[in-house]
Amino acid sequence: MAYIGNYPAATEVVDLKWQSITTASTLTVVAGKGYPINTTSNACTVTLPSSAVVGDTIAIVDYAGTFATNNITLTSSLKIEGGTLNKLLTTNREGVTITYVDVTQGWVATSGVNSGDQAIDPIIYSADFLVIAGGGSGAAFSNGGGGGAGGYRTSTSTQTFNSGTTYTITVGDGSAAVSGTVIGNTGSNSSISGSGLTTITSAGGGGGGTASLVGKNGGSGGGGGNGQAGGSGNTPSTSPSQGNNGGLGVNTASAYGAGGGGGAGAVGAAGTGSKGGDGGAGTASSITGSSVTRAGGGGGGSDSTIGSGGTGGGGDASTSGNGGAGTANTGSGGGGCENASTSGAGGKGVVILSVPTASYSTTTTGSPTVSTSGSNTIMIFTGSGSYTA
């Protein structure tokens, strides 16, 4: 056989010994042979040779035109097209020649008939996710509004991952606390992206307003300062909504109550003449196998009674001390404060992926916490990283 580098010459005809028709659900193949496979009644898993030399070649052909209904799964202890995962043949009347080229790429398709987009298809499997951005910080000094929770987005329908594709995870930081007559900061975005997947981005929570300043817009809006409106949530707009508005701050003759930051599950409460508004409630998810509430809004400050943080990790406000921070990796907002203290910082976000354990590749960066629940493997990213499907 002629070679170009390590590969067979494109025009070379490989001399294969064709075998009788296979109808079984499993088949272990041998180099130098061709296999017509009939999948009319069932799919077939084809095991490639566990040892090979450069130029070893195998051919597989769809005998009955049924590969699209009952696929061929290629599996090997050696690599297939540079990866360690199984591959599929999924096109009716497909025929493919597979050649071993080296230890790096292993078995690769060197010719194909009626092979669709590509001769060997990646495995496709379902995935669910939860993407929460960093929370906004509360505002400081004159009745600081509570910080809004980071945007909260989940799978609206089952998503699909392609084996061999790397998906990039970005986990947004919570915003830093502030002191002085300063409006709160907005949290950082969280996202998941990769080839074939529409990028999912959750927006950072809005900072709380203070004095005559409105709350900032964000995934959920920050609470308003004295007599000021809360920031708008679900900014930019997503469907379903990623968050809620911050609460209104009030300015009365007797007292001032700042608005609570918006949460993933509810708007921030308005302040009153005697109390800061409570932060909006977070939202519960059971993606990890048990129900956990995250992304609560921060409580609004007051010179009388403080606002409480929303369920899911929102920070409480403070009358004379520092505001409470949003809980880390919940994307919750920080509490506002009064009397020139320091506001509460926003809580860092989190990205959680859930995939079938049978398809989980084990290839990640960023050191996510990995666990199982039922038939799924759960990856909790508390810092940025990636997952290769």
Secondary structure, DSSP 8 states (H G I E B T S, - for coil): --EETTEE-TT-----EE---B-SSEEE--TTEEEEE--SSS-EEEE--SS--TT-EEEEEESSS-TTTS-EEEE-SS-BTTBSS-EEE-STT-EEEEEEEETTTEEEEEEEES-TT-SSEE-EEEEEEEEE--------SSS--------EEE-SS-EEEETT-EEEEE--------BSS--------EEEEETTEEEEEE--------TT-----SSS-----TT-----SSSS--SS---------EE-SS-EE------SSS------SSB-------EEE-TTSS-EEE-------BSSB-----TTT-----SSS------TTTT------STT-B-------EEEEEEETTT---EEES--EEEEETTEEEEEESS-EEEE-
